[in-house]
Amino acid sequence: MGAYKYIQELYRKKQSDVLRFLLRIRVWQYRQLTKLHRAPRPTRPDKARRLGYRAKQGYVIFRIRVRRGGRKRPVPKGATYGKPKSHGVNQLKPTRNLQSLAEERVGRRAGGLRVLNSYWVGQDASYKYYEVILVDPSHNAIRRDAKINWIVNAVHKHRELRGKTSSGRSSRGLGFGGQRCISNQGVVVSKIKTYRGSKILNCKLSPRF
């Protein structure tokens, strides 16, 4: 096994004494820094490389912390002014995960770069910490690389805001099996078209007196 494989196996046992100590020290260090800052190199090089990072010009790593917890409904004094179904305020869960939220915040701060992917690096009682991989679309090293220059295309601007990254896709109901991971939008549209077609057909077949 290579060095990256050993690091990968180490991170699979996050409750081990070695990794618990290492993560505790790292999280203490992250708390002393600003909530969004550029990292000189990836904390997990094996994970970063699997997600598309390369140690060459044009690639940037940003580290960000996101506050943990659910999403409280932003209403004044708990008054939702609606039906009892929507009266909940406190015990609500956001549709998107915290990792997708972290990518969005980094993408807004670094507007000229493209978000490629992100990964978890640590957490404590209050925050989760992620490292986000960004690519400079105007750098010649990126534009000349056939493996990554697809991201230079203008349709990939702010792909993190449109649920195009790996963590963003997880909350869009996309998948290949099971009723919970299939988007029902196509089913709804097809039922509407079928219903309209049957109404038109019934009108044509109805006898006229």
Disulfide bonds with the S-S distance in Angstrom:
none
